[in-house]
Amino acid sequence: MLLTLWEFALVPLFVLPIVLLFQFAGCGFSGVGTGEPEIPLPERLPETPPVKDPPVVQPPIDIPVRGAPPNYRKYILGEQPNPGDVMHSAVAVDGAAVIGYWRLVDAPAATDAVDEKGARNGTYVTGGSLDEVDPTAALGGSEAAPGTLLTGQPGLIVSDAGSLCRYYNGGYVRIPFAAGLHSDEFTLEAWVNVTALKADYEHVLFDAGGRYALPGSAVTDRGYRILADRDGNLQIRLASTQVAVFAAPPKVPLGGRTHFALVLKDKDPAGVQKDLTIYIDGKQTVTQTAPTYARPDTAPLFIAAENTTAAPAQAVRMRAPFLGLIQEVVLHGKALSQQEIENHVDINRT
C-alpha cells in the first residue's frame, strides 16, 4: 500500500520518540550509543602496607662492673676479710707459700726492712759509696753511687698512696739467711720504677749466692742474680757465673711503675733441670731451661745491688747499684701460675 504524502511526512515524528526511549533507558548500552556493553569498574581495594622486618635488637654488652681492688698487703698474705675483686676471682690465694714479704715502705729513720710475715726482717744498708767501674768486653760496668737511700718517694701502689718508698742510690737491703729462705722452686716479685739505664752498665735488682762449698758438697756456683744488663735487658745469671740464661731477654720498661716476677720451676721430677720464666706486668716474656741449679743455702738475699764476694762468710763487696724505686718484694716458696701473677698486677689498679 502506498503512503500518501501526508503519511510519509508523519513517519519521522513517530520514530524520534522511539530512538530517544532506547537511548536513555538503562538497556546496557553506553550513553554514546556505541552498542558496546558497559563493564563496571571494580571497587578500589585499600593498599596493603609493605611487611617490614622486625628491628634487630642488639644484646646488651656485658661489661663487668669492677669494684675497688682488695688491700694489696692483705691480698698477698691471704688475710680475710678483704673486700674487692681481682681479674681471676676463682684463683685461691696461697698466703702460706710466702717465705718473706718486704714492703720497703718503712719510716725514713728505720733501719729494719720489716718482713710482713714476721720472721725475716732485713736491714737497710747505707754509707758505703760505690766507685765507678768501667765496662769491659766480658762484663758490664758499675756506676758510681753515694751509697744512700732517698726516703719519702711516692709509693708504687696506687690504692695505698700514703705508703712512701725509697730510691736506691747505692744503698741496698740485706736479708740474712735463715733456714727456709731459699727453696728448690720459688717466685720472686717486686714493683719497680726505673727512669734511665746507663748504656754498657749493669744494675742488679736481686742477688743471692756465690761460689762456695756446703757441708758434704764440693765448691760450686750457687744461687742466682737478677739484673738489668749492659744492653738494658732484664737478665738472669745463675750463681756467680757471668753466663746469661736468656738469649733474647725482654727490655726493662722505663719511666713508670712496673711489676717484675721471676719463676723458677722444676723441669723434671727429680728437680735437676729448672725452667726459668720472666713476667713483666703479669705477661710471660721468656722461658728457658737451665740444666742444673744449686740452691744458695747460707747466703743472704741482697736487694738493689750485687755482692761480688764468693762465699757468704766473707766481707761484702758491692757493685752494680740498681738506681731506682723498689717496693713490695715478695718471695714465694713455689712457682706461681700466670693467673696468680696477673692477679698481683691487677690489685694494683686505679
Secondary structure, 3 states (H helix, E strand, C coil): CCCCHHHHHHHHHHHHHHHHHHHHCCCCECCCCCCCECCCCCCCCCCCCCCCCCCCCCCCCCCCCCCCCCCHHHHHHCCCCCCCCCCCCCCCCCHHHEEEEECCCCCCCCCEECECCCCCCEEEECCCCECCECCCCCCCEECCECCEEEEEECCCCHHHCCCCEEEEEECEEEECCCCCCCCCCEEEEEEEECCCCCCCECEEEEEEEEEECCCCCCCEEEEEEEEECCCCEEEEEECCCCCECCCCCCECCCCCEEEEEEEEEECCCCCCCEEEEEEECCEEEEEEEECCCCCCCCCCEEECCEECCCCCCCCCCEECCCCEEEEEEEEECCCCCHHHHHHHHHCCCC
